[in-house]
Amino acid sequence: MMKATNIIRTALAAMILATAGFANAAEEVNTAEANALMKIGVVLSGPAYSISELNNQLRMQAEEAGASSYRITSVGGNNLLHGTATLYR
């Protein structure tokens, strides 16, 4: 009986911790959605080998800055990509 209780408590704690991480996740938005939000800054990122990698870097920087949303505003480069994103709250 005690083992089952500990397993349930551990499982509940894991679920709470897993969902808590999503509460702070920054979401990419489009221009129309961004117009309804408050701009709080800009981040730069790179180098990255793919658009996906660059997007992940920008998202992580947005989360670290406390933004709830971000919009990628520029991407450039040849073999290595660099980009900027506007942050919103």
Secondary structure per residue as TSV (DSSP state, phi and psi in degrees):
chain	resnum	aa	ss	phi	psi
A	1	M	-	360.0	-41.6
A	2	M	H	-66.5	-38.7
A	3	K	H	-63.3	-42.4
A	4	A	H	-62.6	-40.1
A	5	T	H	-64.1	-42.8
A	6	N	H	-65.2	-38.5
A	7	I	H	-65.3	-43.3
A	8	I	H	-64.7	-44.8
A	9	R	H	-61.3	-42.9
A	10	T	H	-63.9	-42.9
A	11	A	H	-63.7	-43.0
A	12	L	H	-64.1	-42.1
A	13	A	H	-62.4	-42.0
A	14	A	H	-63.5	-41.2
A	15	M	H	-65.2	-41.4
A	16	I	H	-64.2	-44.5
A	17	L	H	-65.2	-37.7
A	18	A	H	-66.6	-42.1
A	19	T	H	-76.3	-25.1
A	20	A	H	-64.3	-33.5
A	21	G	H	-64.2	-32.7
A	22	F	H	-75.3	-21.6
A	23	A	H	-65.4	-26.9
A	24	N	T	-100.7	3.9
A	25	A	-	-72.5	129.2
A	26	A	-	-79.1	141.3
A	27	E	E	-110.2	134.4
A	28	E	E	-74.2	135.4
A	29	V	-	-123.9	159.4
A	30	N	-	-91.2	177.6
A	31	T	H	-59.8	-43.9
A	32	A	H	-63.0	-42.4
A	33	E	H	-67.0	-38.8
A	34	A	H	-63.2	-32.6
A	35	N	T	-61.9	-23.8
A	36	A	T	-91.7	-0.4
A	37	L	S	-109.7	163.6
A	38	M	-	-92.7	122.5
A	39	K	E	-71.1	131.9
A	40	I	E	-122.2	-3.3
A	41	G	E	161.4	-172.8
A	42	V	E	-138.6	143.0
A	43	V	E	-125.2	152.9
A	44	L	E	-119.0	145.8
A	45	S	E	-148.5	164.5
A	46	G	E	133.5	172.2
A	47	P	E	-77.6	153.9
A	48	A	E	-138.7	150.7
A	49	Y	S	-89.6	-13.5
A	50	S	S	-148.8	163.4
A	51	I	H	-61.6	-40.2
A	52	S	H	-60.5	-45.4
A	53	E	H	-63.6	-42.9
A	54	L	H	-63.0	-43.2
A	55	N	H	-59.1	-43.8
A	56	N	H	-63.3	-40.8
A	57	Q	H	-62.5	-45.2
A	58	L	H	-65.6	-40.0
A	59	R	H	-61.7	-44.5
A	60	M	H	-63.2	-40.5
A	61	Q	H	-65.9	-37.9
A	62	A	H	-62.8	-43.8
A	63	E	H	-63.2	-42.9
A	64	E	H	-63.3	-31.6
A	65	A	T	-82.1	-5.2
A	66	G	T	85.1	16.0
A	67	A	-	-78.5	145.7
A	68	S	S	-90.9	-22.0
A	69	S	E	-146.1	160.4
A	70	Y	E	-149.4	155.4
A	71	R	E	-133.5	123.0
A	72	I	E	-70.0	125.3
A	73	T	E	-107.8	-21.5
A	74	S	E	-156.5	147.8
A	75	V	E	-141.3	134.6
A	76	G	E	-153.6	168.9
A	77	G	-	128.2	166.2
A	78	N	S	-101.1	-85.6
A	79	N	S	-81.9	-32.3
A	80	L	S	-115.5	133.9
A	81	L	E	-98.7	146.9
A	82	H	E	-130.0	151.7
A	83	G	E	-155.4	169.5
A	84	T	E	-129.2	153.7
A	85	A	E	-142.4	143.2
A	86	T	E	-91.3	137.5
A	87	L	E	-102.2	145.2
A	88	Y	E	-134.5	155.2
A	89	R	-	-127.0	360.0
